Amino acid sequence: MSDETTTKPAGWHALPTGIWALGFVSMLMDVSSEMIHALLPIYLTAGLGATALAVGVIEGIAEATAAITKVFSGALSDWLGRRKGLAALGYGLAALTKPVFPLATSLGWVVAARFVDRVGKGIRGAPRDALIADLTPEGLRGAAFGLRQSLDTIGAVLGPLAAIGLMALFADDFSKVFWVAVIPAFLSLALILTAVHEPPRPAAKPARAPLSRAELAQLPRAFWVAVGVASVFTLARFSEAFLILRASEAGLATALVPLVLVGMNVVYALSAYPVGALSDRIGRRGLLIGGLALLILADLVLALGPGLWGAGIGVLIWGLHMGATQGLLSALVADTAPPSLRGTAFGLYNLVTGVALLLASVIAGALWQQIGAQATFLAGAIFAALALFGVPLLGPRKPRPGGDDA
């Protein structure tokens, strides 16, 4: 379908088949990743003796690695005029590195595995998001990104549930659970290779070099404002590893720790598509303000709420804020970036927010270790409140035809 087509917002049935295929690709990879990620903080701290600060540094470096890689892969997809191959390469690399986790015998092995896995995520991320924007009519972008996020998050629900069942089946043997996680990763790779088809694009390559000053000058002010707001917001949205540590500190049994991500992601999955579709009708700005308010509330509950009840309610509100914001931020990038530079735009967006996530995770770990969990979540609430001040700068309530503003 044409990049410039404008349609009236419609339901999920109006979305192109390729969007559904990419959603299921993400879902299968997330099943694999979350089976590992749901257990990894406890495995690192209880099994390998890592501190909370080390967990924060590892998670921050992992996500920053993905973000840095995204900026180059996104720009390369613009220059090549092709996106599927790079996305498939990223999924393939992630699949090939999954067996490293069950083979790891030290903290260094886990750090290496997370690093390489995130390189794969970085290679696929920006080209995949740009491909979604290429495949989707402008009037359905919120719904398209919301649907992909919902299917991705369903995987994030199924993964921890599988981890719980397999931990019980294998008598808390982390290694065996990690081996099972290899299977959906390779199914994801097979699906993108066979079911996703790239839309026609101009054959000529741009004469300018990727990431050149001439390219960056074509990105409008509205794009940079969206990136700025997202970066401050990301300082408040540190790694979900700290949600797991909060629940564990509150007394949740190790075998049930994956329920933290299950609860968060159920709410996330149920809210992402409806919020995305609604933003196509009423605009993104007001919904984003609501999402930031939910993050402030989640942080306050996690900081001040008593015991497991406080942790549980805070985790659910955290999931609701994710559903109300993550798809919207991606749709804002698609709204504001020129079609020929969508890969570059998504790459830059992920670079800036990835660096912010690195800082957020390190700050969160340091506060947790030096002061306690309460300080970590109160700091998150403060950063979320600061991000609210930037939302009015995002421009008109609804995206204008042509993708010039949001």
HELIX and SHEET records of a PDB file:
HELIX    1   1 TRP A   12  ALA A   14  5                                   3    
HELIX    2   2 THR A   17  HIS A   37  1                                  21    
HELIX    3   3 LEU A   40  ILE A   42  1                                   3    
HELIX    4   4 TYR A   43  GLY A   47  3                                   5    
HELIX    5   5 ALA A   52  LEU A   80  1                                  29    
HELIX    6   6 LYS A   84  THR A   97  1                                  14    
HELIX    7   7 VAL A  100  LEU A  103  1                                   4    
HELIX    8   8 LEU A  107  LEU A  135  1                                  29    
HELIX    9   9 GLU A  138  LEU A  140  5                                   3    
HELIX   10  10 ARG A  141  LEU A  169  1                                  29    
HELIX   11  11 PHE A  174  VAL A  180  1                                   7    
HELIX   12  12 VAL A  182  ALA A  195  1                                  14    
HELIX   13  13 ARG A  213  ALA A  217  1                                   5    
HELIX   14  14 ARG A  221  ALA A  236  1                                  16    
HELIX   15  15 ALA A  241  GLU A  249  1                                   9    
HELIX   16  16 THR A  254  LEU A  256  5                                   3    
HELIX   17  17 LEU A  259  ILE A  282  1                                  24    
HELIX   18  18 ARG A  285  LEU A  304  1                                  20    
HELIX   19  19 GLY A  307  THR A  336  1                                  30    
HELIX   20  20 PRO A  339  LEU A  341  5                                   3    
HELIX   21  21 ARG A  342  GLN A  370  1                                  29    
HELIX   22  22 ALA A  373  LEU A  388  1                                  16    
HELIX   23  23 VAL A  391  LEU A  394  5                                   4    
END                                                                             
